[in-house]
Amino acid sequence: MRNGKKRGRSEPGSTKKPRNKYSDNPPDFASLASLYPSFKPFVFFSGGRARIDWTDYNATRELTRILLLHDHGVNWWIPDGQLCPTVPNRSNYIHWINDLLSSEVIQSLGGEVKGFDIGTGANCIYPLLGASLFGWSFVGSDFTAVALEWAEKNVKSNPHISDLIEIRDSKVLPQSSSVPESELTIHEEAEISATVQSINLVDDNQTYTEPAVLLGVVKENETFDFCMSNPPFFETFEESGLNPKTSCGGTPEEMVCNGGEQAFVSCIIEDSTVLRQRFRWYTSMLGKKANLKLLISKLWQVGVTIVKTTEFVQGQTSRWGLAWSFMPTARKIIAPPVVKKSVLSFMLEGIKRQYSAVDVLQSVEEFFKSCGASCKLNSSTFSVDIVASDDQCNSISKNGITDVDSVRSYGYDKQSLDGSSLQVPEDNLSFRILVFQQMPGTLLIKGSLQQKDSPLSGLFSVVFGCLEESLKSKFCR
Ligand SMILES: C[S@@+](CC[C@H](N)C(=O)[O-])C[C@H]1O[C@@H](n2cnc3c(N)ncnc32)[C@H](O)[C@@H]1O
C-alpha cells in the first residue's frame, strides 16, 4: 500500500460506493474563506449567501486549488489561461467510472485498478482525483508542451500519490506497435496501419487526424481497466464561445480539434476495435447530447458487447458519459429487460469456422418452430418471418426451446408479412428476424416487430434475448 487511502478495486456489486461528496453538499465558500486566507478576497455576500464571481478566472482557479487541497489533500496549480476544471463536475465522472468497475455487468478482475486518461491537460485532474480517492494508478497522456510540463509538476507536488501516475507524451510513438504483431489479424493490421498513417495529417472531411489517441500511445502488452477522456468538445475556438457565465479558461489546443468531440470519440472507438479487451471499459465524456445517438450506433456496428450512458448534472451544466466494452457480459444480464422496442439487434461475433450465415438463418427458424411458432424462411432476403402466440413466447422465455413434436401450425407459411392483406390475430406476436453479414466471422442479427403497438410487444425483447443466448452458445467461440 503506497498511501493511506490506497485501495484497489471495489467489491463487485458493493453498495457502499463512496459517492460524489459535492452532490448534496455544494462547497461552503464562507467556511473555506475562513480557513484559506488566499481564497477570502474572491468571496462576497449577496442575498445572504457567500458567493464567488464565476466569470473571474482567478476566483475559479483558487476555488479548485483549495477544494483539491481541503477535500483531497492534493497540491495543485496551473498557469494562466489553461483549462481550469471544476472539482464537483470532474468528480462525477470519476465516481461513474468507479460504479462501472464495481458493477457485475462485465467480468471483474482481481488486483489493482489501472486507468488511462486521454488528454490529461496541465491540470491532470482525473489522475489526481482517481489516485487520491481510490488509489487507482494512471497513465495520463497529452501532447502540448505546457500540458506535459504542468501535469508532471502537479504529480511531483504530491509525493503521496506520485508513483501511481505516469504522464505520457502522445506524440512520441513507441517503436513497437500497441498490439503484438503475432496477435493481429489481417483486418486489424490494416486498421492500425490506416490509423498510424492518419497521424498528423490534415483532413478536410471532419475526421480527427491529430496526434494518436490510444493506438501507438498504449504500449505493447499494457492492459487497463478503463480509459477516460474529457475531449476537446469543439470544432472551432469561436464555437467554444466560452460560457459568459463562467470563466474556466482553456486554450485552443484544449478546447478544439478537427471534427470536434464526435470525431475525437470516433477515433477512440476505432482504436478500441483494435485494442478490444486490452481495456475493460472505454469511456468518454461528451458535451453535446446530440452526439450520443450517432456514437452509440457506431458502437453497435463495431460489435461491442455493452454500451452504457449517463448524464452528469452539476449546477446548471449537463455533460454525458459514454462507456463501452468488448468483454463478455455476465450471463445474468444477457436476458434483456422487458422494454417495448420495435427494432432490436445484436452481433454474433467469433462465429466458428464451420458455420455460415445460412446455418444461422436456419437455426433462427428452428428456434421458433420448436416452440410451435409459424415461420417462413426467405433465403434471398436472409430473413425469417415469425408469428408466435402469447403461450409460445412465454414457453421460449421460461423453458428455452421446447420439444419439436409440439409444433402447432397457424397456416401462416402461405402468407407474406409484406402483404398488406395479412391479418394477424391480436394475441399473436408477428416479427421478422434478419441476418446480415458484417465481416468474416461476424453477423448482425436484427429483429423488427411488425405491429408496433401490439399488446405483446414487451415479450418481443424477452424472446429476442433468448434467441441471442441460443445463437451465441451454438455458433460463437
Ligand atoms: C478539454 S481538455 C481536458 C483536460 C483535462 N482532462 C480536464 O478534464 O480538464 C482536452 C485535452 O486533451 C488534449 N488532447 C487533445 N488531443 C489529444 C491527443 N490526441 N492525445 C492526448 N491528448 C490530447 C489537449 O491538449 C487537452 O489538454
Ligand as a Chemical Component Dictionary entry (heavy atoms), coordinates in Angstrom:
data_LIG
# 
_chem_comp.id                   LIG 
_chem_comp.type                 NON-POLYMER 
_chem_comp.pdbx_formal_charge   0 
_chem_comp.three_letter_code    LIG 
# 
loop_
_chem_comp_atom.comp_id 
_chem_comp_atom.atom_id 
_chem_comp_atom.alt_atom_id 
_chem_comp_atom.type_symbol 
_chem_comp_atom.charge 
_chem_comp_atom.model_Cartn_x 
_chem_comp_atom.model_Cartn_y 
_chem_comp_atom.model_Cartn_z 
_chem_comp_atom.pdbx_ordinal 
LIG C1  C1  C 0  -10.767 19.572 -22.722 1  
LIG S1  S1  S 1  -9.081  19.301 -22.319 2  
LIG C2  C2  C 0  -9.255  18.245 -20.912 3  
LIG C3  C3  C 0  -8.190  18.425 -19.862 4  
LIG C4  C4  C 0  -8.493  17.664 -18.566 5  
LIG N1  N1  N 0  -8.575  16.253 -18.780 6  
LIG C5  C5  C 0  -9.780  18.155 -17.974 7  
LIG O1  O1  O 0  -10.756 17.398 -17.871 8  
LIG O2  O2  O -1 -9.826  19.313 -17.567 9  
LIG C6  C6  C 0  -8.561  18.218 -23.589 10 
LIG C7  C7  C 0  -7.098  17.837 -23.500 11 
LIG O3  O3  O 0  -6.836  16.863 -24.489 12 
LIG C8  C8  C 0  -5.557  17.101 -25.034 13 
LIG N2  N2  N 0  -5.500  16.370 -26.289 14 
LIG C9  C9  C 0  -6.074  16.643 -27.478 15 
LIG N3  N3  N 0  -5.796  15.682 -28.373 16 
LIG C10 C10 C 0  -5.042  14.756 -27.734 17 
LIG C11 C11 C 0  -4.442  13.515 -28.105 18 
LIG N4  N4  N 0  -4.579  13.013 -29.310 19 
LIG N5  N5  N 0  -3.749  12.830 -27.183 20 
LIG C12 C12 C 0  -3.617  13.313 -25.926 21 
LIG N6  N6  N 0  -4.156  14.482 -25.527 22 
LIG C13 C13 C 0  -4.859  15.186 -26.404 23 
LIG C14 C14 C 0  -5.462  18.603 -25.103 24 
LIG O4  O4  O 0  -4.125  19.071 -25.164 25 
LIG C15 C15 C 0  -6.139  18.970 -23.776 26 
LIG O5  O5  O 0  -5.201  19.049 -22.740 27 
# 
loop_
_chem_comp_bond.comp_id 
_chem_comp_bond.atom_id_1 
_chem_comp_bond.atom_id_2 
_chem_comp_bond.value_order 
_chem_comp_bond.pdbx_ordinal 
LIG C1  S1  SING 1  
LIG S1  C2  SING 2  
LIG S1  C6  SING 3  
LIG C2  C3  SING 4  
LIG C3  C4  SING 5  
LIG C4  N1  SING 6  
LIG C4  C5  SING 7  
LIG C5  O1  DOUB 8  
LIG C5  O2  SING 9  
LIG C6  C7  SING 10 
LIG C7  O3  SING 11 
LIG C7  C15 SING 12 
LIG O3  C8  SING 13 
LIG C8  N2  SING 14 
LIG C8  C14 SING 15 
LIG N2  C9  SING 16 
LIG N2  C13 SING 17 
LIG C9  N3  DOUB 18 
LIG N3  C10 SING 19 
LIG C10 C11 SING 20 
LIG C10 C13 DOUB 21 
LIG C11 N4  SING 22 
LIG C11 N5  DOUB 23 
LIG N5  C12 SING 24 
LIG C12 N6  DOUB 25 
LIG N6  C13 SING 26 
LIG C14 O4  SING 27 
LIG C14 C15 SING 28 
LIG C15 O5  SING 29 
# 
